[in-house]
Amino acid sequence: MADGEILEKKPYQFPSSVYDSGGFFLGEFEYLRHIEAYDITYMSDGLRIKGFYVVPKGWGPYPCIICNRAGTGSSARSEPWRW
């Protein structure tokens, strides 16, 4: 397996706290309807790394943003919808 190879990609499940009772995004999270977000696992230096892959919906061009977060255990997981 090569570095950067995506091994797993599945739709990200946003927490229920970003939705109203009708299943629509709350006002402050309305922008989320304009993206597709995924949980991914990829290879780096022989290690399986978990991360997020977020893509704008619609036609670009769009900039590429790479956010590297250090940490282990519970501190390693970030909240991608708040970036």
Secondary structure, 3 states (H helix, E strand, C coil): CCCCCEEEEEECCCCHHHECCCCCECHHHHHHHHEEEEEEEEEECCEEEEEEEEEECCCCCCCCCCCCCCCCHHHHCCCHHHC
